[in-house]
């Protein structure tokens, strides 16, 4: 009791306060995201790596170790997807490149034929420029990894290119003269591409393209002089050309040359 005779109040017991929830522990530093590649994705990755190497070095100078290093995988993994070794990988890479080449001449069938061929050659020559060593090895043959199937793939590209050019001439059933003329031009494009690489990519690629277009029209015109089917196709193609276009310019240049030999006129 205190001095006033009243009882002092009992001390109020402390009520425990709920503890604040603990702060979450800091998350561990995030590692680089990793995603397991599917079979198709891994195979495509290896083919892309091989294409890059085969594009700038002869196939016999590229090892599976080189491909594995470029793809940042192990050599056994390369063998898992290509148990046939480098020949099988080379064939797969060639098939992939052929798929790209086969699309070069697939140009919409509108406008002058010379414009379509120029656009197709731009794509074709860009491929040649980007796969110089591999393109040379592919067309010149003799590689230690060359097989009958790789030869068939190259022939398929040539046949597809010829079919697409004939489609631009709107000829469904070409005769032997017209078919030979187109196949001769495809061979000339290949040969000129190889020579262009051997000459240090000279003349400039735009000049090479324009010369090859002129070459096509010259072959078409010469063949038309002795083959009625080609003459019909040539007339239809020339009807789409403008006087100031590539054919008109070529015609004027040719006339200037012929005019110098007056006895031929």
HUVEN-V149630 format. One record per backbone hydrogen bond with DSSP energy under -0.5 kcal/mol. NH is the residue of the N-H (numbers start at 1). CO is the residue of the C=O. If there is no record, write none. Layout:
nh=NH co=CO
nh=NH co=CO
This chain:
nh=2 co=6
nh=5 co=2
nh=16 co=14
nh=42 co=38
nh=43 co=39
nh=44 co=40
nh=45 co=41
nh=46 co=42
nh=47 co=43
nh=48 co=44
nh=49 co=45
nh=50 co=46
nh=51 co=47
nh=52 co=48
nh=53 co=49
nh=54 co=50
nh=55 co=51
nh=56 co=52
nh=56 co=53
nh=57 co=53
nh=61 co=58
nh=62 co=59
nh=63 co=61
nh=67 co=63
nh=68 co=64
nh=69 co=65
nh=70 co=66
nh=71 co=67
nh=72 co=68
nh=73 co=68
nh=78 co=74
nh=79 co=75
nh=80 co=76
nh=81 co=77
nh=82 co=78
nh=85 co=82
nh=89 co=85
nh=90 co=86
nh=91 co=87
nh=92 co=88
nh=93 co=89
nh=94 co=90
nh=95 co=91
nh=96 co=92
nh=97 co=93
nh=98 co=94
nh=99 co=95
nh=100 co=96
nh=101 co=97
nh=102 co=98
nh=103 co=99
nh=103 co=100
nh=104 co=101
nh=106 co=103
nh=107 co=105
nh=110 co=108
nh=116 co=112
nh=117 co=113
nh=118 co=114
nh=119 co=115
nh=120 co=116
nh=121 co=117
nh=122 co=118
nh=123 co=119
nh=124 co=120
nh=125 co=121
nh=126 co=122
nh=127 co=123
nh=128 co=124
nh=129 co=125
nh=130 co=126
nh=131 co=127
nh=131 co=128
nh=132 co=129
nh=133 co=55
nh=134 co=55
nh=135 co=131
nh=136 co=132
nh=137 co=133
nh=138 co=134
nh=139 co=135
nh=140 co=136
nh=141 co=137
nh=146 co=143
nh=151 co=147
nh=152 co=148
nh=153 co=149
nh=154 co=150
nh=155 co=151
nh=156 co=152
nh=157 co=153
nh=158 co=154
nh=159 co=155
nh=160 co=156
nh=161 co=157
nh=162 co=158
nh=163 co=159
nh=164 co=160
nh=165 co=161
nh=166 co=162
nh=167 co=163
nh=168 co=164
nh=169 co=165
nh=170 co=167
nh=171 co=166
nh=172 co=170
nh=179 co=175
nh=180 co=176
nh=181 co=177
nh=182 co=178
nh=183 co=179
nh=184 co=180
nh=185 co=181
nh=186 co=182
nh=187 co=183
nh=188 co=184
nh=189 co=185
nh=190 co=186
nh=191 co=187
nh=192 co=188
nh=193 co=189
nh=194 co=190
nh=195 co=191
nh=196 co=192
nh=197 co=193
nh=198 co=194
nh=199 co=195
nh=200 co=197
nh=201 co=196
nh=202 co=196
nh=207 co=204
nh=208 co=204
nh=209 co=205
nh=210 co=206
nh=211 co=207
nh=212 co=208
nh=213 co=209
nh=214 co=210
nh=215 co=211
nh=216 co=212
nh=217 co=213
nh=218 co=214
nh=219 co=215
nh=220 co=216
nh=221 co=217
nh=222 co=218
nh=223 co=219
nh=224 co=220
nh=225 co=221
nh=226 co=223
nh=227 co=223
nh=231 co=227
nh=232 co=228
nh=233 co=229
nh=234 co=230
nh=235 co=231
nh=236 co=232
nh=237 co=233
nh=238 co=234
nh=239 co=235
nh=240 co=237
nh=241 co=238
nh=245 co=242
nh=248 co=242
nh=249 co=245
nh=250 co=246
nh=251 co=247
nh=252 co=248
nh=253 co=249
nh=254 co=250
nh=255 co=251
nh=256 co=252
nh=257 co=253
nh=258 co=254
nh=259 co=255
nh=260 co=256
nh=260 co=257
nh=261 co=258
nh=262 co=260
nh=264 co=261
nh=265 co=262
